Amino acid sequence: MSIEKTNNIAVNVEANYLEHESDPSKERYIFSYKITIKNSGDKAARLLSRYWKITGGNGHEQEVEGDGVIGVHPHLLPEQEFTYTSAAMLDTPVGMMQGHYTMITDSGERFEVDIPAFSLAAPRSLH
């Protein structure tokens, strides 16, 4: 679990290895990650976009940018939170992810919320 807080927006991450969807013989390692975004400030804000840098154990990097998260642009009122789950695929049994969300307050102020680096790791028996 990793927690980062920027502009009163907290991001909590939990990652898991999905053994039944992975195939180590084909260098296919699937990980799910559950993210909770909480607005602990006093201004409402909407998530506009996301940016991820995914790094495999071999140093190979992928960058992913997109509109919203899982097809939505959550609007968080003060003290409200939004949780979603997504997945990433690596060609190595270990790696890491980090990134940021671009958000906007109801008054039009744009800001970025850091997503802390978190590790993706298959159980040692699969390495």
Secondary structure as UniProt FT lines:
FT   STRAND          2..6
FT   TURN            7..8
FT   STRAND          9..17
FT   HELIX           19..21
FT   HELIX           24..26
FT   STRAND          28..39
FT   STRAND          45..56
FT   TURN            57..58
FT   STRAND          61..67
FT   TURN            70..71
FT   STRAND          75..76
FT   TURN            78..79
FT   STRAND          81..90
FT   STRAND          94..105
FT   TURN            106..107
FT   STRAND          110..121
FT   HELIX           124..126
//
